[in-house]
Amino acid sequence: MPQLNPAPWFAILTFSWLIFLTVLPSKVMSHTYPNEPTPQSTEKPKTEAWSWPWQ
C-alpha cells in the first residue's frame, strides 16, 4: 500500500516547510503600508471643563 510509505510524503512535507520558512517571511516583511503612522508629541492635550447650563 503506497499510502503507508512515509518516505515521499515526509520529504514533500519537509521541502514545503523549508520553502514556507525561507521565501514567505521575506515577502511578508517587505510589505509596506500605504499610510505610515506619524509620531505624536508626548504632551497631553489640555482639556477644558464643561460648562453645564444647569449648574
Biotite code that builds the C-alpha atoms (Angstrom):
import biotite.structure as struc

atoms = struc.array([
    struc.Atom([0.000, 0.000, 0.000], chain_id="A", res_id=1, res_name="MET", atom_name="CA", element="C"),
    struc.Atom([1.739, 3.214, -1.095], chain_id="A", res_id=2, res_name="PRO", atom_name="CA", element="C"),
    struc.Atom([-0.180, 5.354, 1.398], chain_id="A", res_id=3, res_name="GLN", atom_name="CA", element="C"),
    struc.Atom([1.711, 3.764, 4.279], chain_id="A", res_id=4, res_name="LEU", atom_name="CA", element="C"),
    struc.Atom([5.160, 4.554, 2.885], chain_id="A", res_id=5, res_name="ASN", atom_name="CA", element="C"),
    struc.Atom([6.157, 7.765, 4.740], chain_id="A", res_id=6, res_name="PRO", atom_name="CA", element="C"),
    struc.Atom([9.337, 8.456, 2.741], chain_id="A", res_id=7, res_name="ALA", atom_name="CA", element="C"),
    struc.Atom([7.973, 10.556, -0.173], chain_id="A", res_id=8, res_name="PRO", atom_name="CA", element="C"),
    struc.Atom([5.342, 12.318, 1.939], chain_id="A", res_id=9, res_name="TRP", atom_name="CA", element="C"),
    struc.Atom([7.810, 13.261, 4.633], chain_id="A", res_id=10, res_name="PHE", atom_name="CA", element="C"),
    struc.Atom([10.170, 14.684, 2.017], chain_id="A", res_id=11, res_name="ALA", atom_name="CA", element="C"),
    struc.Atom([7.337, 16.706, 0.464], chain_id="A", res_id=12, res_name="ILE", atom_name="CA", element="C"),
    struc.Atom([6.343, 17.995, 3.896], chain_id="A", res_id=13, res_name="LEU", atom_name="CA", element="C"),
    struc.Atom([9.931, 18.925, 4.739], chain_id="A", res_id=14, res_name="THR", atom_name="CA", element="C"),
    struc.Atom([10.578, 20.732, 1.459], chain_id="A", res_id=15, res_name="PHE", atom_name="CA", element="C"),
    struc.Atom([7.300, 22.590, 1.583], chain_id="A", res_id=16, res_name="SER", atom_name="CA", element="C"),
    struc.Atom([8.073, 23.820, 5.114], chain_id="A", res_id=17, res_name="TRP", atom_name="CA", element="C"),
    struc.Atom([11.540, 24.867, 4.014], chain_id="A", res_id=18, res_name="LEU", atom_name="CA", element="C"),
    struc.Atom([10.009, 26.892, 1.197], chain_id="A", res_id=19, res_name="ILE", atom_name="CA", element="C"),
    struc.Atom([7.477, 28.447, 3.554], chain_id="A", res_id=20, res_name="PHE", atom_name="CA", element="C"),
    struc.Atom([10.138, 29.343, 6.116], chain_id="A", res_id=21, res_name="LEU", atom_name="CA", element="C"),
    struc.Atom([12.608, 30.820, 3.619], chain_id="A", res_id=22, res_name="THR", atom_name="CA", element="C"),
    struc.Atom([10.518, 32.544, 0.950], chain_id="A", res_id=23, res_name="VAL", atom_name="CA", element="C"),
    struc.Atom([7.386, 33.775, 2.678], chain_id="A", res_id=24, res_name="LEU", atom_name="CA", element="C"),
    struc.Atom([8.885, 35.703, 5.639], chain_id="A", res_id=25, res_name="PRO", atom_name="CA", element="C"),
    struc.Atom([10.953, 37.865, 3.295], chain_id="A", res_id=26, res_name="SER", atom_name="CA", element="C"),
    struc.Atom([7.881, 38.596, 1.180], chain_id="A", res_id=27, res_name="LYS", atom_name="CA", element="C"),
    struc.Atom([5.802, 39.451, 4.242], chain_id="A", res_id=28, res_name="VAL", atom_name="CA", element="C"),
    struc.Atom([8.477, 41.655, 5.790], chain_id="A", res_id=29, res_name="MET", atom_name="CA", element="C"),
    struc.Atom([8.988, 43.584, 2.557], chain_id="A", res_id=30, res_name="SER", atom_name="CA", element="C"),
    struc.Atom([5.333, 44.621, 2.537], chain_id="A", res_id=31, res_name="HIS", atom_name="CA", element="C"),
    struc.Atom([4.906, 48.352, 3.005], chain_id="A", res_id=32, res_name="THR", atom_name="CA", element="C"),
    struc.Atom([1.839, 50.029, 4.363], chain_id="A", res_id=33, res_name="TYR", atom_name="CA", element="C"),
    struc.Atom([0.357, 52.935, 2.399], chain_id="A", res_id=34, res_name="PRO", atom_name="CA", element="C"),
    struc.Atom([-0.187, 55.092, 5.492], chain_id="A", res_id=35, res_name="ASN", atom_name="CA", element="C"),
    struc.Atom([2.783, 55.174, 7.809], chain_id="A", res_id=36, res_name="GLU", atom_name="CA", element="C"),
    struc.Atom([1.928, 56.283, 11.352], chain_id="A", res_id=37, res_name="PRO", atom_name="CA", element="C"),
    struc.Atom([3.196, 59.702, 12.297], chain_id="A", res_id=38, res_name="THR", atom_name="CA", element="C"),
    struc.Atom([4.842, 60.181, 15.689], chain_id="A", res_id=39, res_name="PRO", atom_name="CA", element="C"),
    struc.Atom([2.783, 62.225, 18.087], chain_id="A", res_id=40, res_name="GLN", atom_name="CA", element="C"),
    struc.Atom([4.028, 64.560, 20.763], chain_id="A", res_id=41, res_name="SER", atom_name="CA", element="C"),
    struc.Atom([4.309, 63.357, 24.327], chain_id="A", res_id=42, res_name="THR", atom_name="CA", element="C"),
    struc.Atom([2.445, 66.373, 25.705], chain_id="A", res_id=43, res_name="GLU", atom_name="CA", element="C"),
    struc.Atom([-1.081, 65.707, 26.846], chain_id="A", res_id=44, res_name="LYS", atom_name="CA", element="C"),
    struc.Atom([-3.707, 67.904, 25.240], chain_id="A", res_id=45, res_name="PRO", atom_name="CA", element="C"),
    struc.Atom([-5.192, 70.476, 27.581], chain_id="A", res_id=46, res_name="LYS", atom_name="CA", element="C"),
    struc.Atom([-8.793, 69.711, 28.383], chain_id="A", res_id=47, res_name="THR", atom_name="CA", element="C"),
    struc.Atom([-11.262, 72.338, 29.414], chain_id="A", res_id=48, res_name="GLU", atom_name="CA", element="C"),
    struc.Atom([-14.039, 71.859, 31.931], chain_id="A", res_id=49, res_name="ALA", atom_name="CA", element="C"),
    struc.Atom([-17.510, 71.644, 30.500], chain_id="A", res_id=50, res_name="TRP", atom_name="CA", element="C"),
    struc.Atom([-19.827, 74.493, 31.246], chain_id="A", res_id=51, res_name="SER", atom_name="CA", element="C"),
    struc.Atom([-23.073, 72.770, 32.064], chain_id="A", res_id=52, res_name="TRP", atom_name="CA", element="C"),
    struc.Atom([-26.087, 75.024, 31.503], chain_id="A", res_id=53, res_name="PRO", atom_name="CA", element="C"),
    struc.Atom([-27.971, 73.705, 34.571], chain_id="A", res_id=54, res_name="TRP", atom_name="CA", element="C"),
    struc.Atom([-25.256, 74.384, 37.118], chain_id="A", res_id=55, res_name="GLN", atom_name="CA", element="C"),
])
